[in-house]
Amino acid sequence: MNKPYSFSIDQMNGIVEDTYSKIINECENLKKNTNCPDEQVVALLSVIASNYAITTEKNKN
């Protein structure tokens, strides 16, 4: 079983906040340059998130 993970306060105020800001800015740039709707951004983020999701299939390997 995976043990719970939490970012430290320093990480939350540093790299995590910075990464969040960069992702939001890039999503806004994508919308601005393509005129895509929010739903398209959500779909893209879902595809990206699926690369990090643990699935039953991955656990079998």
Contacts in CASP RR format, 6 or more apart in sequence:
PFRMAT RR
TARGET T0000
AUTHOR 0000-0000-0000
METHOD contacts of the structure
MODEL  1
MNKPYSFSIDQMNGIVEDTYSKIINECENLKKNTNCPDEQVVALLSVIAS
NYAITTEKNKN
2 54 0 8 1.000
7 16 0 8 1.000
27 41 0 8 1.000
27 45 0 8 1.000
30 36 0 8 1.000
30 41 0 8 1.000
30 44 0 8 1.000
31 37 0 8 1.000
31 38 0 8 1.000
31 41 0 8 1.000
34 40 0 8 1.000
END
